[in-house]
Amino acid sequence: MRRLQADDLWDVFAYASDPEVAKYTSWPRHATLEDSRGFLNYVLELYGNGEVAPWGVVCEDKVVGTCGFLDWNLPSSRAEIGFALSSKVWGRGLMTEAVRGVIRFGFRTMNLNRIQGRCEVENVASVRVMEKVGMKLEGVLREHEYSEGRYLNLAMYSILRREWGE
């Protein structure tokens, strides 16, 4: 993993424009390069402000996804993780490895007590990733978000520092 850069534009567009990738994301599929450019500019601004932002997941010198914290609640020592990955590299264990790295960074460097993640109940791949890294299902947030014309049921997972195996 590494920080995203402005010249990652085509790589980001390649995965973010894929309907299979965007099917379970909280953001709409990137329809144009400008959508991807807007995302990259937003992330670069977050980096510049010292705020939490996703890292690029790299495979064979290409950015094939993102993984990182979406939100950081400093007083409560908790953060929420989010991730997306190109369908061309699904099933290789890349996201599990990336999520493990982000969790390690969260507990070791950010001194977090809790890391949580949410995904649509039907998103079996994301459920599997969170379970593989030791996150536990806490419950389902029924019709928690409205996206693309429908209400989404989200599974809430978390791992606590004391449960973490490293």
C-alpha positions in Angstrom: 0.0 0.0 0.0 1.0 3.6 -0.6 -0.4 7.1 -0.7 -2.4 7.8 -3.8 -0.9 10.3 -6.3 -2.4 12.5 -9.0 -0.9 10.3 -11.7 -2.9 7.3 -10.4 -5.9 8.7 -12.3 -6.3 6.0 -14.9 -5.8 3.2 -12.4 -8.4 4.6 -10.1 -10.8 5.0 -12.9 -10.2 1.4 -14.1 -11.6 -0.1 -10.8 -14.0 2.7 -9.7 -15.8 2.6 -13.0 -16.4 -1.1 -12.8 -20.1 -1.8 -11.9 -19.1 -5.0 -10.1 -16.8 -3.0 -7.8 -19.3 -0.1 -7.2 -22.2 -2.6 -6.5 -21.5 -2.6 -2.8 -19.7 0.7 -2.3 -21.1 3.8 -0.5 -20.1 5.9 -3.6 -21.6 5.8 -7.1 -19.6 4.2 -9.9 -17.2 6.6 -11.6 -18.8 7.4 -14.9 -16.0 9.7 -16.2 -12.4 10.5 -15.6 -13.5 13.7 -13.8 -15.2 11.5 -11.2 -11.9 9.8 -10.5 -10.0 13.1 -10.6 -12.4 14.6 -8.0 -11.9 11.6 -5.7 -8.1 11.8 -6.1 -8.1 15.6 -5.4 -10.2 15.0 -2.3 -7.8 12.4 -1.0 -4.8 14.5 -1.8 -6.4 17.4 0.2 -7.0 15.1 3.1 -3.3 14.0 3.0 -2.3 17.7 2.9 -4.5 18.5 6.0 -3.1 15.5 8.0 -6.6 13.9 8.1 -7.4 10.2 7.7 -7.5 9.1 4.1 -7.3 5.9 2.2 -4.1 4.4 0.8 -3.8 2.9 -2.6 -3.6 -0.9 -2.8 -1.0 -1.7 -5.4 -0.5 -4.9 -7.4 2.0 -5.3 -10.2 2.7 -1.5 -10.1 -0.9 -0.5 -10.6 -3.3 0.9 -8.0 -6.1 -1.7 -7.9 -8.1 -0.4 -4.9 -8.1 1.6 -1.7 -8.0 0.8 1.9 -7.9 3.0 5.0 -9.8 4.8 7.6 -12.9 6.8 6.7 -13.5 8.3 10.1 -11.4 8.8 13.3 -13.0 9.6 16.6 -10.0 10.7 18.7 -11.8 11.1 22.1 -13.2 7.6 21.8 -10.0 6.0 20.3 -12.0 4.5 17.4 -11.9 4.6 13.6 -13.9 3.1 10.8 -12.2 1.2 8.0 -13.3 1.2 4.4 -12.0 -0.6 1.3 -12.6 -1.3 -2.4 -10.8 -3.5 -4.8 -10.7 -4.1 -8.6 -12.7 -7.2 -9.6 -9.6 -8.2 -11.8 -7.7 -9.1 -8.6 -10.5 -10.5 -6.4 -9.8 -13.8 -4.7 -6.0 -13.2 -4.3 -6.1 -12.2 -0.6 -4.9 -8.6 -1.4 -7.6 -6.9 0.6 -7.3 -9.2 3.6 -3.6 -8.3 3.6 -4.3 -4.6 3.2 -7.0 -4.6 6.0 -4.5 -6.4 8.3 -2.0 -3.6 7.6 -4.5 -0.9 8.3 -5.6 -2.5 11.6 -1.9 -2.9 12.6 -1.4 0.8 11.9 -4.5 1.8 13.8 -3.6 -0.1 16.9 0.2 0.5 16.9 0.5 4.0 15.5 -2.9 5.7 16.1 -3.3 4.0 19.5 -6.9 3.0 18.7 -9.0 0.9 21.0 -11.7 0.0 18.5 -11.7 -0.4 14.7 -15.0 -0.9 13.0 -16.3 -1.6 9.5 -19.6 -1.8 7.8 -20.8 -3.5 4.6 -24.0 -4.5 3.0 -25.3 -7.7 4.4 -25.2 -9.3 0.9 -21.5 -8.3 0.4 -20.1 -11.8 1.1 -16.6 -10.8 0.0 -16.3 -7.9 2.5 -17.8 -10.0 5.2 -15.2 -12.7 4.6 -12.4 -10.1 4.7 -13.5 -8.7 8.0 -14.0 -12.1 9.5 -10.5 -13.3 8.3 -8.8 -10.4 10.1 -10.6 -11.1 13.4 -13.4 -8.6 13.3 -16.6 -9.8 14.9 -20.2 -9.2 13.8 -22.0 -6.9 16.2 -25.3 -6.8 14.4 -27.2 -5.4 11.4 -28.0 -1.7 11.0 -31.4 -2.1 9.4 -32.1 0.3 6.5 -29.2 2.4 7.8 -28.2 4.3 4.6 -30.1 5.4 1.5 -28.2 4.9 -1.7 -29.0 4.5 -5.4 -32.8 4.5 -4.7 -32.9 2.0 -1.9 -32.3 1.6 1.9 -29.3 -0.5 2.8 -29.0 -3.0 5.6 -25.4 -2.8 6.9 -23.6 -5.5 8.9 -21.4 -3.8 11.6 -18.1 -5.5 12.4 -15.4 -4.5 14.9 -12.2 -5.6 16.5 -10.9 -4.3 19.9 -7.2 -3.8 20.8 -7.4 -6.5 23.4 -8.8 -9.0 20.8 -6.1 -8.2 18.2 -3.7 -11.0 17.8 -0.4 -9.2 17.2 
